[in-house]
Amino acid sequence: MSGLLYLIPIALFLGLLGLVAFLWAIKTDQFEDLDGAASRILFDDDADKDKNKKDDG
């Protein structure tokens, strides 16, 4: 029973810490573009590399 005196405040503190981290992530727009990274892997960057070669030389 005395273990609960330690575990309950620790659990509440960790839950509050997780909530603060989540609210910070929302405030700093970490979840702004969820599809951007997922679709970026599908496109080939060779066209951009070829364009840069033509501009350089």
C-alpha positions in Angstrom: 0.0 0.0 0.0 2.8 2.4 0.7 4.1 1.8 -2.8 1.0 3.6 -4.1 2.1 6.7 -2.3 5.1 6.9 -4.6 3.6 5.5 -7.8 0.5 7.7 -8.1 2.4 11.0 -8.0 5.0 9.7 -10.4 2.2 8.6 -12.8 0.5 11.9 -12.5 3.8 13.8 -13.1 4.6 11.7 -16.2 1.1 12.2 -17.6 1.4 15.9 -17.1 4.8 15.9 -18.7 3.4 14.1 -21.7 0.5 16.5 -22.0 2.9 19.5 -21.8 5.1 17.9 -24.5 2.0 17.4 -26.7 0.8 20.9 -26.3 4.3 22.2 -27.1 4.3 20.2 -30.3 1.0 21.6 -31.3 2.0 25.2 -30.5 5.2 24.9 -32.6 3.4 23.4 -35.6 5.0 20.0 -35.5 1.8 18.5 -36.9 1.3 21.1 -39.6 2.2 19.0 -42.7 1.5 15.3 -42.1 1.3 14.3 -45.7 4.4 16.1 -46.9 7.0 13.7 -45.6 5.0 10.7 -46.7 4.6 11.9 -50.3 8.1 13.3 -50.6 9.5 9.8 -50.7 7.4 9.0 -53.7 8.9 11.7 -55.9 12.2 11.3 -57.6 14.7 14.2 -57.1 16.7 13.4 -60.3 14.8 16.1 -62.2 16.0 18.7 -59.7 19.6 17.4 -60.0 19.5 17.6 -63.8 18.1 21.1 -63.7 21.0 22.2 -61.3 23.6 20.7 -63.7 22.2 22.7 -66.6 22.2 25.9 -64.6 25.8 25.3 -63.5 27.4 24.6 -66.8 
